[in-house]
């Protein structure tokens, strides 16, 4: 076999992702809170960036891009070529200052608007233990048991295993467990579901033998809705079983979940706010928390013509200045893109804003992208992990993009709208003879919406609505 070396000349087209373009993509897909962290990190890394103070005069106008740039286009923007000496002499910047006439939020929230961290289950039980009149030795055993309570409020260790580690004897452990089970919330410290429900019955002073029998022997049948079967076995009426089951529904099977854990708190800051003012919808991009950036003019002497700095220093400063200017432009471009996408959503989903979920229309990324004039992936990034506050509540922006079905008139009906209608149908049904999924599908057909039984079952499961047999009331 003969191996030769040669030179070939060929022409190809490639999309080069410059660092500036990658940064613009990153900035676009960040939420408001994430963007705040990103900007703070960039300020630490780039000495040319500085954050404007709230009391600093901000009379300059926004240096907005001349035209919308689709960050997914095949023609990425060229590197900035700015005359920095002229820039500093002009004493202007590319910072984001409020638009004239736009309201400003100058008042900072007071400390009274913040709530303290709620205690965890372990802290709540430990506090009650400190108020207990039990002996010091018994408190130590109870504290050990508290340390073995899981997030549901159940005891996660057998008394036999605890005795092997503590060596205090089973009777002493049972005494400590009784102290623990007397704490709030009722049912805490139980070793299984039956014991948890029993403790709550004693706490509420409910003396119903049928309820106790159901707890001890028929919880699986109750969960499956087999009330008639239980009634036959216990020789009582289905109505009595149903009344006893209603008592059980008032009890808490997981007493520990009502106490907040440290990692369960989640606050949502809407990225876009839509308000109705005199019949018109006003769109506000919520960028108040984002630091206002400007370019530090301390380095003007480095880039001046009479500067004595070496070429490497000038090149470093100019690269950092270009990066700072591009970041500020990327943030402004993000704001404009987010505004245009939100404005498009408001126009297309006006019936939702007026009438709620039932007015939600099916929508896809391509339709919004065509209206805004950008790529579909740009719309996807602009709506990813972002929330919009509307007169109907706070929703994830992806919520407005949903599939749907066609009705007899040829118009599209959103899946979220169908779920809302399904909820209303089930709420109005006769509980003594609940509707089957097939019957519900037929009722949709009477409203001009063709939907299969399987789709009804799917939507019902997604809404957490039980099946027909479990919805029946005697």
CORJO-V526766 format. One line per field, one symbol per residue. ss: DSSP state (a for helix, b for strand, c for the rest). psi: psi as a letter, one per 20 degrees, with the letter a starting at -180 (. if undefined). A space follows every 50 residues. Layout:
# CORJO-V526766
ss: ???
psi: ???
This chain:
# CORJO-V526766
ss: ccccccccccccccccccaaaaaaaaaaaccaaaaaaaaaaaaaacccbb bccccccccccccccccccccccccccccccccaaaaaaacccccccccc ccccccccccaaacccccccaaaaaaaaaacccccaaaaaaaaaaaccbc cccbbcccaaaaaaaacccaaaaaaaaaaaaccccccccbccaaaaaaaa aaaaccccaaaaaaaaacaaaaacccaaaaaaaacccaaaaaaaaaaaac ccccaaaacccccccccccccbbbbbbccbbbbbbcccccccbbbcaaaa aaacccccccaaaaaaaaaaaaaaaaaaaaaaaaaaaaaaaaaaaaaaca aaaaacaaacccccaaaaaaaacccaaaaaaaacccbbbbccbbbbaaaa cccbbbbccccbbbaaaaaaaaaaaaacccaaacccaaaaaaaaaaccbc ccaaaaaaaaaacccccaaaaccc
psi: pppqqrpqoqprpqopnqhgghghgghhiqrgghhghgghhhhhhoiiqq pqqhiqpmiqqpnqqhqppoijrjmqqrqpnqnhghghhikrrkqoqqqp ipqqnhpqqrhiipqrpqqrgghghhghhhiqjqrgghhhghhghhijpa hijqpjqqhghhhhhhkiqghhhhghhhggiirqqpiqjqirgghghggh ghgilomohhghghghhkghhghikmhhgghghilrqhgghghhhhghhi rohnhiiipprhjippppophppoqooliqpppponkhippoqrppjhjh hhiqhjqjqrhhggggghghggggghgghhghhgggghgggghghgghkh hghgibhhjpqqqrhhgghhghkaqhhggghhipkqqppriiapqqhihi oqrarqahiiqqpqhhhhhgggghghhirohimqqrhghghhhghhjjoo qrhhhggghghhikprrghiipp.
